[in-house]
Amino acid sequence: MSLLFLILSSAIMLTGLAGVFLPVLPGVPLVFAGAFIYAWSTSFEVITIGNIVLFAVLTAIASAVDYVGGLITARKYGASKYGLIGGFLGGILGLIALGIPGLIIGQLAGVILGELYFGKQMKESFTSGFAMFIGYILGSTIKVFFAGLIVIIFYIKILGAL
């Protein structure tokens, strides 16, 4: 029975790993869900409650950084609320129009256009846009790292129990 849950959990975690790169899937939360399902199905014998708490904390941090990373860095480098709103809307429109590259390009263009609308000069607008892009990259890197860390710990624990 635990083999069935290991296969199910692995499939969910694999989907989560894909979701780390595809914004339409909740990547790290799916990785967490896969680990939790296996832990629950085996009465937390191999993957313990302590492991699940660690995974939950990593998931929460990764999700928070992913959602606010670009906005925080853009704000730190002087982006106005118009730039932040432009980045948010541009990201959505870019994702719809061009997929993942469109998300990045749309956020960048949205921040720049929002800043120009706010009355900033081109150089300041580009600085805010570039800061949002760097924040997005940092947030994505953290998300990939934490999802990978959960998967590695999960499988080390599973293989150690064999």
MDAnalysis code that builds the backbone (N, CA, C; Angstrom):
import MDAnalysis as mda
import numpy as np

u = mda.Universe.empty(486, n_residues=162, atom_resindex=np.repeat(np.arange(162), 3), trajectory=True)
u.add_TopologyAttr("name", ["N", "CA", "C"] * 162)
u.add_TopologyAttr("resid", np.arange(1, 163))
u.add_TopologyAttr("resname", ["MET", "SER", "LEU", "LEU", "PHE", "LEU", "ILE", "LEU", "SER", "SER", "ALA", "ILE", "MET", "LEU", "THR", "GLY", "LEU", "ALA", "GLY", "VAL", "PHE", "LEU", "PRO", "VAL", "LEU", "PRO", "GLY", "VAL", "PRO", "LEU", "VAL", "PHE", "ALA", "GLY", "ALA", "PHE", "ILE", "TYR", "ALA", "TRP", "SER", "THR", "SER", "PHE", "GLU", "VAL", "ILE", "THR", "ILE", "GLY", "ASN", "ILE", "VAL", "LEU", "PHE", "ALA", "VAL", "LEU", "THR", "ALA", "ILE", "ALA", "SER", "ALA", "VAL", "ASP", "TYR", "VAL", "GLY", "GLY", "LEU", "ILE", "THR", "ALA", "ARG", "LYS", "TYR", "GLY", "ALA", "SER", "LYS", "TYR", "GLY", "LEU", "ILE", "GLY", "GLY", "PHE", "LEU", "GLY", "GLY", "ILE", "LEU", "GLY", "LEU", "ILE", "ALA", "LEU", "GLY", "ILE", "PRO", "GLY", "LEU", "ILE", "ILE", "GLY", "GLN", "LEU", "ALA", "GLY", "VAL", "ILE", "LEU", "GLY", "GLU", "LEU", "TYR", "PHE", "GLY", "LYS", "GLN", "MET", "LYS", "GLU", "SER", "PHE", "THR", "SER", "GLY", "PHE", "ALA", "MET", "PHE", "ILE", "GLY", "TYR", "ILE", "LEU", "GLY", "SER", "THR", "ILE", "LYS", "VAL", "PHE", "PHE", "ALA", "GLY", "LEU", "ILE", "VAL", "ILE", "ILE", "PHE", "TYR", "ILE", "LYS", "ILE", "LEU", "GLY", "ALA", "LEU"])
u.atoms.positions = np.array([
    [0.823, -1.199, 0.000],
    [0.000, 0.000, 0.000],
    [0.865, 1.260, 0.000],
    [1.974, 1.244, 0.753],
    [2.812, 2.439, 0.789],
    [3.486, 2.678, -0.565],
    [3.720, 1.618, -1.347],
    [4.292, 1.794, -2.682],
    [3.325, 2.570, -3.565],
    [2.040, 2.273, -3.444],
    [1.030, 2.999, -4.208],
    [1.046, 4.483, -3.837],
    [1.132, 4.777, -2.546],
    [1.174, 6.167, -2.113],
    [2.491, 6.835, -2.485],
    [3.570, 6.084, -2.511],
    [4.849, 6.639, -2.949],
    [4.773, 7.036, -4.416],
    [4.153, 6.199, -5.229],
    [3.986, 6.518, -6.650],
    [3.086, 7.744, -6.819],
    [1.973, 7.766, -6.085],
    [1.061, 8.909, -6.152],
    [1.762, 10.184, -5.689],
    [2.452, 10.100, -4.565],
    [3.167, 11.268, -4.031],
    [4.249, 11.741, -4.991],
    [4.956, 10.800, -5.579],
    [6.006, 11.155, -6.538],
    [5.426, 11.855, -7.754],
    [4.282, 11.395, -8.222],
    [3.625, 12.030, -9.375],
    [3.203, 13.458, -9.029],
    [2.670, 13.638, -7.826],
    [2.267, 14.985, -7.400],
    [3.492, 15.886, -7.256],
    [4.548, 15.348, -6.673],
    [5.769, 16.137, -6.505],
    [6.403, 16.486, -7.851],
    [6.359, 15.558, -8.786],
    [6.889, 15.819, -10.123],
    [6.082, 16.925, -10.808],
    [4.768, 16.874, -10.637],
    [3.913, 17.942, -11.167],
    [4.268, 19.270, -10.505],
    [4.536, 19.221, -9.193],
    [4.941, 20.419, -8.470],
    [6.257, 20.983, -8.973],
    [7.201, 20.090, -9.276],
    [8.483, 20.555, -9.818],
    [8.284, 21.234, -11.167],
    [7.372, 20.695, -11.972],
    [7.047, 21.363, -13.238],
    [6.400, 22.718, -12.952],
    [5.577, 22.770, -11.912],
    [4.909, 24.006, -11.538],
    [5.845, 25.086, -11.031],
    [7.025, 24.692, -10.599],
    [8.018, 25.686, -10.193],
    [8.392, 26.557, -11.392],
    [8.334, 25.971, -12.576],
    [8.697, 26.689, -13.792],
    [7.481, 27.176, -14.584],
    [6.324, 26.596, -14.331],
    [5.098, 26.971, -15.040],
    [4.172, 27.695, -14.073],
    [3.941, 28.984, -14.277],
    [3.174, 29.753, -13.303],
    [1.706, 29.347, -13.176],
    [1.212, 28.484, -14.044],
    [-0.187, 28.061, -13.935],
    [-0.370, 26.967, -12.885],
    [0.713, 26.382, -12.413],
    [0.646, 25.341, -11.384],
    [1.279, 25.849, -10.092],
    [0.670, 25.525, -8.954],
    [1.273, 25.929, -7.671],
    [2.425, 24.999, -7.317],
    [3.609, 25.292, -7.814],
    [4.760, 24.399, -7.742],
    [5.127, 23.888, -6.374],
    [5.627, 24.758, -5.504],
    [6.108, 24.318, -4.204],
    [4.964, 23.756, -3.352],
    [3.766, 24.354, -3.357],
    [2.671, 23.733, -2.602],
    [2.339, 22.311, -3.077],
    [2.468, 22.041, -4.368],
    [2.229, 20.677, -4.850],
    [3.324, 19.720, -4.373],
    [4.558, 20.186, -4.360],
    [5.650, 19.359, -3.832],
    [5.360, 19.029, -2.370],
    [4.943, 20.041, -1.613],
    [4.581, 19.824, -0.208],
    [3.426, 18.829, -0.093],
    [2.396, 18.994, -0.924],
    [1.228, 18.111, -0.877],
    [1.625, 16.659, -1.131],
    [2.514, 16.449, -2.097],
    [2.981, 15.092, -2.368],
    [3.675, 14.481, -1.166],
    [4.528, 15.256, -0.515],
    [5.226, 14.759, 0.675],
    [4.241, 14.498, 1.808],
    [3.281, 15.398, 1.967],
    [2.296, 15.235, 3.039],
    [1.433, 13.994, 2.830],
    [1.004, 13.762, 1.618],
    [0.153, 12.595, 1.331],
    [0.882, 11.306, 1.697],
    [2.150, 11.227, 1.313],
    [2.913, 10.024, 1.660],
    [3.079, 9.908, 3.174],
    [3.418, 10.999, 3.827],
    [3.605, 10.968, 5.281],
    [2.319, 10.541, 5.982],
    [1.223, 11.114, 5.573],
    [-0.069, 10.789, 6.185],
    [-0.444, 9.330, 5.932],
    [-0.224, 8.860, 4.707],
    [-0.611, 7.489, 4.342],
    [0.219, 6.438, 5.077],
    [1.395, 6.821, 5.546],
    [2.264, 5.884, 6.275],
    [2.326, 6.229, 7.766],
    [1.346, 6.974, 8.232],
    [1.242, 7.361, 9.646],
    [2.491, 8.089, 10.142],
    [3.101, 8.868, 9.269],
    [4.259, 9.701, 9.609],
    [5.434, 8.885, 10.160],
    [5.566, 7.651, 9.676],
    [6.653, 6.791, 10.146],
    [8.005, 7.175, 9.549],
    [8.053, 7.378, 8.245],
    [9.318, 7.706, 7.581],
    [9.447, 9.224, 7.439],
    [8.443, 9.826, 6.888],
    [8.380, 11.287, 6.812],
    [7.601, 11.723, 8.050],
    [8.324, 12.267, 9.006],
    [7.745, 12.555, 10.314],
    [6.995, 13.887, 10.334],
    [6.300, 14.113, 11.430],
    [5.623, 15.400, 11.629],
    [6.663, 16.533, 11.567],
    [7.828, 16.309, 12.150],
    [8.896, 17.318, 12.098],
    [9.305, 17.638, 10.672],
    [9.405, 16.599, 9.830],
    [9.722, 16.825, 8.415],
    [8.621, 17.637, 7.744],
    [7.375, 17.309, 8.047],
    [6.243, 18.016, 7.440],
    [6.232, 19.481, 7.872],
    [6.548, 19.739, 9.140],
    [6.616, 21.127, 9.609],
    [7.725, 21.876, 8.855],
    [8.886, 21.247, 8.714],
    [9.975, 21.853, 7.954],
    [9.544, 22.130, 6.521],
    [8.903, 21.157, 5.878],
    [8.441, 21.325, 4.504],
    [7.410, 22.456, 4.409],
    [6.535, 22.560, 5.405],
    [5.519, 23.620, 5.406],
    [6.171, 24.995, 5.519],
    [7.181, 25.108, 6.371],
    [7.887, 26.385, 6.524],
    [8.601, 26.750, 5.218],
    [9.286, 25.791, 4.611],
    [9.970, 26.047, 3.339],
    [8.972, 26.450, 2.258],
    [7.815, 25.792, 2.245],
    [6.770, 26.115, 1.272],
    [6.255, 27.536, 1.486],
    [6.012, 27.891, 2.728],
    [5.508, 29.235, 3.026],
    [6.522, 30.312, 2.633],
    [7.783, 30.086, 2.951],
    [8.820, 31.066, 2.601],
    [8.940, 31.196, 1.086],
    [8.989, 30.051, 0.398],
    [9.124, 30.085, -1.065],
    [7.941, 30.789, -1.709],
    [6.748, 30.525, -1.226],
    [5.552, 31.146, -1.794],
    [5.551, 32.650, -1.553],
    [5.912, 33.051, -0.340],
    [5.930, 34.484, -0.027],
    [6.963, 35.217, -0.866],
    [8.162, 34.666, -0.945],
    [9.222, 35.313, -1.722],
    [8.849, 35.360, -3.194],
    [8.242, 34.294, -3.690],
    [7.859, 34.249, -5.093],
    [6.840, 35.340, -5.420],
    [5.861, 35.514, -4.556],
    [4.805, 36.476, -4.840],
    [5.226, 37.921, -4.646],
    [6.114, 38.183, -3.712],
    [6.448, 39.570, -3.428],
    [7.879, 39.957, -3.793],
    [8.691, 39.010, -4.240],
    [10.098, 39.303, -4.531],
    [10.292, 40.434, -5.512],
    [9.624, 40.363, -6.643],
    [9.760, 41.406, -7.658],
    [9.212, 42.737, -7.189],
    [8.107, 42.691, -6.470],
    [7.508, 43.934, -5.991],
    [8.391, 44.611, -4.938],
    [8.985, 43.806, -4.064],
    [9.841, 44.366, -3.016],
    [11.066, 45.041, -3.624],
    [11.720, 44.356, -4.555],
    [12.919, 44.966, -5.136],
    [12.569, 46.193, -5.972],
    [11.462, 46.140, -6.680],
    [11.057, 47.313, -7.465],
    [10.754, 48.480, -6.528],
    [10.070, 48.188, -5.445],
    [9.730, 49.235, -4.473],
    [11.000, 49.805, -3.838],
    [11.945, 48.912, -3.529],
    [13.202, 49.345, -2.916],
    [13.960, 50.311, -3.829],
    [13.840, 50.107, -5.123],
    [14.538, 50.966, -6.069],
    [13.638, 52.088, -6.594],
    [12.607, 52.410, -5.828],
    [11.840, 53.618, -6.095],
    [10.611, 53.482, -6.956],
    [10.119, 52.296, -7.198],
    [8.919, 52.156, -8.023],
    [7.702, 52.725, -7.287],
    [6.868, 53.409, -8.020],
    [5.634, 53.953, -7.458],
    [4.547, 52.878, -7.483],
    [3.404, 53.198, -6.901],
    [2.297, 52.240, -6.947],
    [1.830, 52.019, -8.387],
    [1.992, 53.023, -9.244],
    [1.620, 52.855, -10.653],
    [2.549, 51.855, -11.344],
    [3.810, 51.905, -10.986],
    [4.762, 50.944, -11.529],
    [4.455, 49.529, -11.065],
    [4.110, 49.384, -9.785],
    [3.783, 48.057, -9.252],
    [2.505, 47.502, -9.880],
    [1.507, 48.365, -10.019],
    [0.255, 47.942, -10.662],
    [0.517, 47.594, -12.125],
    [1.315, 48.425, -12.793],
    [1.674, 48.147, -14.190],
    [2.405, 46.828, -14.335],
    [3.313, 46.539, -13.401],
    [4.037, 45.270, -13.428],
    [3.121, 44.080, -13.239],
    [2.169, 44.219, -12.329],
    [1.217, 43.142, -12.081],
    [0.346, 42.889, -13.309],
    [-0.222, 43.960, -13.841],
    [-1.088, 43.820, -15.024],
    [-0.304, 43.379, -16.258],
    [0.880, 43.934, -16.420],
    [1.715, 43.543, -17.561],
    [2.106, 42.077, -17.493],
    [2.373, 41.588, -16.292],
    [2.707, 40.174, -16.127],
    [1.556, 39.268, -16.526],
    [0.356, 39.639, -16.119],
    [-0.825, 38.831, -16.476],
    [-1.051, 38.848, -17.982],
    [-1.032, 40.042, -18.568],
    [-1.245, 40.147, -20.018],
    [-0.143, 39.437, -20.804],
    [1.088, 39.592, -20.349],
    [2.207, 38.927, -21.017],
    [2.106, 37.418, -20.942],
    [1.680, 36.915, -19.778],
    [1.519, 35.472, -19.615],
    [0.443, 34.932, -20.551],
    [-0.654, 35.654, -20.650],
    [-1.746, 35.234, -21.533],
    [-1.290, 35.257, -22.993],
    [-0.581, 36.303, -23.366],
    [-0.190, 36.476, -24.771],
    [0.991, 35.606, -25.188],
    [2.007, 35.490, -24.326],
    [3.252, 34.842, -24.757],
    [3.755, 33.737, -23.828],
    [2.993, 33.376, -22.842],
    [3.442, 32.336, -21.919],
    [4.474, 32.875, -20.937],
    [5.384, 32.003, -20.522],
    [6.367, 32.375, -19.497],
    [7.256, 33.545, -19.923],
    [7.790, 33.553, -21.152],
    [8.581, 34.736, -21.534],
    [7.742, 36.019, -21.471],
    [6.469, 35.905, -21.810],
    [5.575, 37.057, -21.763],
    [5.346, 37.561, -20.347],
    [5.367, 36.643, -19.378],
    [5.224, 37.038, -17.985],
    [6.354, 37.980, -17.587],
    [7.565, 37.595, -17.928],
    [8.734, 38.407, -17.568],
    [8.745, 39.718, -18.355],
    [8.547, 39.610, -19.663],
    [8.540, 40.807, -20.509],
    [7.390, 41.731, -20.120],
    [6.223, 41.142, -19.844],
    [5.058, 41.945, -19.463],
    [5.258, 42.677, -18.151],
    [5.865, 41.993, -17.173],
    [6.135, 42.664, -15.899],
    [7.098, 43.822, -16.101],
    [8.147, 43.573, -16.833],
    [9.146, 44.605, -17.091],
    [8.513, 45.801, -17.806],
    [7.797, 45.529, -18.876],
    [7.149, 46.608, -19.639],
    [6.093, 47.314, -18.788],
    [5.352, 46.550, -17.995],
    [4.314, 47.148, -17.159],
    [4.870, 48.103, -16.122],
    [5.964, 47.723, -15.485],
    [6.590, 48.621, -14.504],
    [7.074, 49.884, -15.198],
    [7.745, 49.721, -16.316],
    [8.280, 50.890, -17.037],
    [7.151, 51.817, -17.475],
    [6.098, 51.256, -18.051],
    [4.975, 52.085, -18.497],
    [4.260, 52.742, -17.320],
    [4.111, 51.991, -16.230],
    [3.488, 52.566, -15.038],
    [4.293, 53.729, -14.482],
    [5.602, 53.578, -14.474],
    [6.476, 54.650, -13.982],
    [6.435, 55.860, -14.915],
    [6.427, 55.613, -16.201],
    [6.323, 56.732, -17.155],
    [4.992, 57.460, -16.981],
    [3.929, 56.691, -16.750],
    [2.614, 57.290, -16.514],
    [2.640, 58.151, -15.255],
    [3.354, 57.670, -14.249],
    [3.470, 58.395, -12.978],
    [4.259, 59.687, -13.155],
    [5.012, 59.799, -14.240],
    [5.742, 61.020, -14.517],
    [7.246, 60.915, -14.321],
    [7.734, 59.728, -14.131],
    [9.176, 59.569, -13.963],
    [9.869, 59.600, -15.323],
    [11.147, 59.883, -15.287],
    [11.961, 59.892, -16.495],
    [12.237, 58.453, -16.943],
    [12.660, 58.303, -18.176],
    [12.910, 56.988, -18.755],
    [13.941, 56.208, -17.933],
    [15.026, 56.855, -17.519],
    [16.084, 56.169, -16.778],
    [15.552, 55.616, -15.454],
    [14.777, 56.417, -14.722],
    [14.201, 55.958, -13.460],
    [13.218, 54.815, -13.695],
    [12.462, 54.913, -14.762],
    [11.486, 53.878, -15.098],
    [12.177, 52.554, -15.410],
    [13.268, 52.627, -16.171],
    [14.023, 51.410, -16.478],
    [14.662, 50.818, -15.231],
    [15.123, 51.667, -14.329],
    [15.714, 51.176, -13.081],
    [14.678, 50.392, -12.281],
    [13.469, 50.925, -12.166],
    [12.402, 50.222, -11.451],
    [12.045, 48.915, -12.148],
    [11.956, 48.948, -13.468],
    [11.641, 47.738, -14.227],
    [12.712, 46.678, -14.072],
    [13.966, 47.092, -14.144],
    [15.076, 46.147, -13.981],
    [15.087, 45.564, -12.569],
    [14.776, 46.386, -11.571],
    [14.722, 45.901, -10.188],
    [13.626, 44.843, -10.029],
    [12.490, 45.044, -10.668],
    [11.425, 44.046, -10.590],
    [11.872, 42.746, -11.254],
    [12.556, 42.860, -12.371],
    [13.058, 41.669, -13.077],
    [14.043, 40.896, -12.194],
    [14.960, 41.605, -11.545],
    [15.933, 40.955, -10.660],
    [15.206, 40.281, -9.494],
    [14.224, 40.949, -8.931],
    [13.442, 40.363, -7.845],
    [12.704, 39.113, -8.287],
    [12.177, 39.137, -9.497],
    [11.494, 37.962, -10.043],
    [12.470, 36.796, -10.182],
    [13.658, 37.069, -10.684],
    [14.672, 36.025, -10.846],
    [15.097, 35.476, -9.484],
    [15.312, 36.359, -8.516],
    [15.689, 35.903, -7.169],
    [14.579, 35.069, -6.542],
    [13.333, 35.527, -6.684],
    [12.200, 34.779, -6.148],
    [12.079, 33.406, -6.792],
    [12.263, 33.350, -8.082],
    [12.194, 32.068, -8.799],
    [13.328, 31.143, -8.381],
    [14.507, 31.697, -8.165],
    [15.651, 30.889, -7.733],
    [15.390, 30.289, -6.358],
    [14.851, 31.087, -5.465],
    [14.529, 30.584, -4.127],
    [13.463, 29.506, -4.208],
    [12.483, 29.704, -5.054],
    [11.409, 28.721, -5.227],
    [11.970, 27.396, -5.734],
    [12.838, 27.439, -6.716],
    [13.468, 26.229, -7.249],
    [14.305, 25.541, -6.174],
    [15.083, 26.333, -5.433],
    [15.940, 25.772, -4.389],
    [15.117, 25.080, -3.309],
    [14.067, 25.737, -2.817],
    [13.272, 25.142, -1.735],
    [12.488, 23.922, -2.204],
    [11.947, 23.967, -3.423],
    [11.242, 22.791, -3.949],
    [12.210, 21.620, -4.078],
    [13.397, 21.886, -4.604],
    [14.414, 20.845, -4.721],
    [14.843, 20.312, -3.368],
    [14.979, 21.196, -2.392],
    [15.370, 20.782, -1.051],
    [14.330, 19.851, -0.430],
    [13.070, 20.175, -0.591],
    [11.999, 19.308, -0.072],
    [12.080, 17.936, -0.733],
    [12.223, 17.908, -2.043],
    [12.289, 16.634, -2.771],
    [13.508, 15.820, -2.331],
    [14.646, 16.461, -2.200],
    [15.865, 15.746, -1.798],
    [15.720, 15.159, -0.401],
    [15.242, 15.960, 0.545],
    [15.049, 15.455, 1.909],
    [14.047, 14.306, 1.907],
    [12.956, 14.470, 1.161],
    [11.921, 13.428, 1.079],
    [12.533, 12.103, 0.634],
    [13.254, 12.127, -0.474],
    [13.798, 10.876, -1.010],
    [14.972, 10.327, -0.204],
    [15.724, 11.165, 0.451],
    [16.763, 10.664, 1.363],
    [16.106, 9.898, 2.501],
    [15.025, 10.445, 3.028],
    [14.303, 9.759, 4.118],
    [13.694, 8.447, 3.623],
    [13.110, 8.448, 2.427],
    [12.486, 7.243, 1.872],
    [13.561, 6.178, 1.625],
    [14.639, 6.551, 0.964],
    [15.690, 5.591, 0.656],
    [16.384, 5.080, 1.926],
    [16.473, 5.924, 2.939],
    [17.068, 5.517, 4.201],
    [16.210, 4.497, 4.950],
    [14.927, 4.488, 4.665],
    [14.011, 3.568, 5.340],
    [13.946, 2.202, 4.649],
    [14.516, 2.108, 3.465],
    [14.445, 0.827, 2.737],
    [15.376, -0.208, 3.305],
])
